[in-house]
């Protein structure tokens, strides 16, 4: 006698929201801190160089991060990276003015 296959889980069932949002928040803080530190130190040398290198770094990481957005655990890290970059750029621009 064969055993019937297990039913497929319902989409969204069992999503670890608390843990995922915690990982997203931690990643956002780390990435924002790195972006702010990197940008402010480069801006001391040359502001145009700082903007250019920030864009190059984000453009280099973005394709790899985009591929990970569908992986169950890594998607939270990708969301945190996106938020961290945006917050870091906003903070760096606000600090420059």
KOLLOGU-522593 format. One record per residue (C-alpha): y, x, z; residue in three letters; residue number from 1. Coordinates in steps of 0.05 Angstrom, whole numbers, plus 5000, padded with zeros to 4 digits. Layout:
BEGIN
<pt><north>Y</north><east>X</east><up>Z</up><res>ALA</res><n>NUM</n></pt>
...
END
This chain:
BEGIN
<pt><north>5000</north><east>5000</east><up>5000</up><res>UNK</res><n>1</n></pt>
<pt><north>5068</north><east>5029</east><up>4980</up><res>UNK</res><n>2</n></pt>
<pt><north>5129</north><east>5027</east><up>5024</up><res>UNK</res><n>3</n></pt>
<pt><north>5190</north><east>4996</east><up>4991</up><res>UNK</res><n>4</n></pt>
<pt><north>5250</north><east>5042</east><up>4985</up><res>UNK</res><n>5</n></pt>
<pt><north>5303</north><east>5037</east><up>5040</up><res>UNK</res><n>6</n></pt>
<pt><north>5363</north><east>4994</east><up>5022</up><res>UNK</res><n>7</n></pt>
<pt><north>5425</north><east>5031</east><up>5000</up><res>UNK</res><n>8</n></pt>
<pt><north>5480</north><east>5034</east><up>5053</up><res>UNK</res><n>9</n></pt>
<pt><north>5541</north><east>4990</east><up>5043</up><res>UNK</res><n>10</n></pt>
<pt><north>5600</north><east>5029</east><up>5017</up><res>UNK</res><n>11</n></pt>
<pt><north>5645</north><east>5050</east><up>5074</up><res>UNK</res><n>12</n></pt>
<pt><north>5593</north><east>5036</east><up>5127</up><res>UNK</res><n>13</n></pt>
<pt><north>5587</north><east>5090</east><up>5179</up><res>UNK</res><n>14</n></pt>
<pt><north>5651</north><east>5127</east><up>5161</up><res>UNK</res><n>15</n></pt>
<pt><north>5670</north><east>5171</east><up>5220</up><res>UNK</res><n>16</n></pt>
<pt><north>5743</north><east>5152</east><up>5222</up><res>UNK</res><n>17</n></pt>
<pt><north>5761</north><east>5184</east><up>5289</up><res>UNK</res><n>18</n></pt>
<pt><north>5729</north><east>5250</east><up>5274</up><res>UNK</res><n>19</n></pt>
<pt><north>5754</north><east>5250</east><up>5202</up><res>UNK</res><n>20</n></pt>
<pt><north>5826</north><east>5236</east><up>5222</up><res>UNK</res><n>21</n></pt>
<pt><north>5821</north><east>5290</east><up>5276</up><res>UNK</res><n>22</n></pt>
<pt><north>5798</north><east>5340</east><up>5224</up><res>UNK</res><n>23</n></pt>
<pt><north>5853</north><east>5317</east><up>5177</up><res>UNK</res><n>24</n></pt>
<pt><north>5906</north><east>5325</east><up>5231</up><res>UNK</res><n>25</n></pt>
<pt><north>5882</north><east>5394</east><up>5252</up><res>UNK</res><n>26</n></pt>
<pt><north>5879</north><east>5418</east><up>5180</up><res>UNK</res><n>27</n></pt>
<pt><north>5949</north><east>5389</east><up>5167</up><res>UNK</res><n>28</n></pt>
<pt><north>5978</north><east>5427</east><up>5226</up><res>UNK</res><n>29</n></pt>
<pt><north>5945</north><east>5493</east><up>5206</up><res>UNK</res><n>30</n></pt>
<pt><north>5966</north><east>5487</east><up>5133</up><res>UNK</res><n>31</n></pt>
<pt><north>6037</north><east>5465</east><up>5149</up><res>UNK</res><n>32</n></pt>
<pt><north>6045</north><east>5524</east><up>5197</up><res>UNK</res><n>33</n></pt>
<pt><north>6019</north><east>5572</east><up>5144</up><res>UNK</res><n>34</n></pt>
<pt><north>6064</north><east>5543</east><up>5090</up><res>UNK</res><n>35</n></pt>
<pt><north>6125</north><east>5547</east><up>5135</up><res>UNK</res><n>36</n></pt>
<pt><north>6110</north><east>5618</east><up>5159</up><res>UNK</res><n>37</n></pt>
<pt><north>6095</north><east>5643</east><up>5089</up><res>UNK</res><n>38</n></pt>
<pt><north>6156</north><east>5609</east><up>5059</up><res>UNK</res><n>39</n></pt>
<pt><north>6206</north><east>5630</east><up>5111</up><res>UNK</res><n>40</n></pt>
<pt><north>6184</north><east>5702</east><up>5111</up><res>UNK</res><n>41</n></pt>
<pt><north>6187</north><east>5706</east><up>5035</up><res>UNK</res><n>42</n></pt>
<pt><north>6255</north><east>5670</east><up>5035</up><res>UNK</res><n>43</n></pt>
<pt><north>6283</north><east>5728</east><up>5076</up><res>UNK</res><n>44</n></pt>
<pt><north>6267</north><east>5773</east><up>5017</up><res>UNK</res><n>45</n></pt>
<pt><north>6285</north><east>5726</east><up>4960</up><res>UNK</res><n>46</n></pt>
<pt><north>6288</north><east>5650</east><up>4959</up><res>UNK</res><n>47</n></pt>
<pt><north>6268</north><east>5644</east><up>4886</up><res>UNK</res><n>48</n></pt>
<pt><north>6208</north><east>5688</east><up>4898</up><res>UNK</res><n>49</n></pt>
<pt><north>6188</north><east>5645</east><up>4958</up><res>UNK</res><n>50</n></pt>
<pt><north>6190</north><east>5581</east><up>4917</up><res>UNK</res><n>51</n></pt>
<pt><north>6153</north><east>5613</east><up>4859</up><res>UNK</res><n>52</n></pt>
<pt><north>6097</north><east>5641</east><up>4903</up><res>UNK</res><n>53</n></pt>
<pt><north>6089</north><east>5577</east><up>4942</up><res>UNK</res><n>54</n></pt>
<pt><north>6079</north><east>5539</east><up>4877</up><res>UNK</res><n>55</n></pt>
<pt><north>6030</north><east>5592</east><up>4851</up><res>UNK</res><n>56</n></pt>
<pt><north>5989</north><east>5588</east><up>4915</up><res>UNK</res><n>57</n></pt>
<pt><north>5986</north><east>5512</east><up>4915</up><res>UNK</res><n>58</n></pt>
<pt><north>5970</north><east>5510</east><up>4841</up><res>UNK</res><n>59</n></pt>
<pt><north>5914</north><east>5560</east><up>4852</up><res>UNK</res><n>60</n></pt>
<pt><north>5882</north><east>5522</east><up>4910</up><res>UNK</res><n>61</n></pt>
<pt><north>5892</north><east>5452</east><up>4881</up><res>UNK</res><n>62</n></pt>
<pt><north>5835</north><east>5451</east><up>4830</up><res>UNK</res><n>63</n></pt>
<pt><north>5783</north><east>5473</east><up>4881</up><res>UNK</res><n>64</n></pt>
<pt><north>5809</north><east>5424</east><up>4933</up><res>UNK</res><n>65</n></pt>
<pt><north>5808</north><east>5368</east><up>4881</up><res>UNK</res><n>66</n></pt>
<pt><north>5734</north><east>5380</east><up>4869</up><res>UNK</res><n>67</n></pt>
<pt><north>5719</north><east>5375</east><up>4944</up><res>UNK</res><n>68</n></pt>
<pt><north>5753</north><east>5307</east><up>4953</up><res>UNK</res><n>69</n></pt>
<pt><north>5689</north><east>5269</east><up>4940</up><res>UNK</res><n>70</n></pt>
<pt><north>5646</north><east>5309</east><up>4989</up><res>UNK</res><n>71</n></pt>
<pt><north>5638</north><east>5268</east><up>5053</up><res>UNK</res><n>72</n></pt>
<pt><north>5660</north><east>5321</east><up>5104</up><res>UNK</res><n>73</n></pt>
<pt><north>5707</north><east>5363</east><up>5061</up><res>UNK</res><n>74</n></pt>
<pt><north>5748</north><east>5303</east><up>5038</up><res>UNK</res><n>75</n></pt>
<pt><north>5781</north><east>5301</east><up>5107</up><res>UNK</res><n>76</n></pt>
<pt><north>5800</north><east>5374</east><up>5100</up><res>UNK</res><n>77</n></pt>
<pt><north>5829</north><east>5361</east><up>5031</up><res>UNK</res><n>78</n></pt>
<pt><north>5871</north><east>5303</east><up>5057</up><res>UNK</res><n>79</n></pt>
<pt><north>5897</north><east>5349</east><up>5113</up><res>UNK</res><n>80</n></pt>
<pt><north>5914</north><east>5403</east><up>5063</up><res>UNK</res><n>81</n></pt>
<pt><north>5955</north><east>5355</east><up>5022</up><res>UNK</res><n>82</n></pt>
<pt><north>5993</north><east>5329</east><up>5082</up><res>UNK</res><n>83</n></pt>
<pt><north>6002</north><east>5399</east><up>5109</up><res>UNK</res><n>84</n></pt>
<pt><north>6032</north><east>5425</east><up>5044</up><res>UNK</res><n>85</n></pt>
<pt><north>6080</north><east>5367</east><up>5039</up><res>UNK</res><n>86</n></pt>
<pt><north>6102</north><east>5372</east><up>5112</up><res>UNK</res><n>87</n></pt>
<pt><north>6109</north><east>5448</east><up>5105</up><res>UNK</res><n>88</n></pt>
<pt><north>6152</north><east>5443</east><up>5044</up><res>UNK</res><n>89</n></pt>
<pt><north>6196</north><east>5390</east><up>5075</up><res>UNK</res><n>90</n></pt>
<pt><north>6204</north><east>5431</east><up>5138</up><res>UNK</res><n>91</n></pt>
<pt><north>6219</north><east>5494</east><up>5098</up><res>UNK</res><n>92</n></pt>
<pt><north>6272</north><east>5458</east><up>5057</up><res>UNK</res><n>93</n></pt>
<pt><north>6303</north><east>5427</east><up>5119</up><res>UNK</res><n>94</n></pt>
<pt><north>6304</north><east>5495</east><up>5153</up><res>UNK</res><n>95</n></pt>
<pt><north>6337</north><east>5528</east><up>5092</up><res>UNK</res><n>96</n></pt>
<pt><north>6395</north><east>5478</east><up>5092</up><res>UNK</res><n>97</n></pt>
END
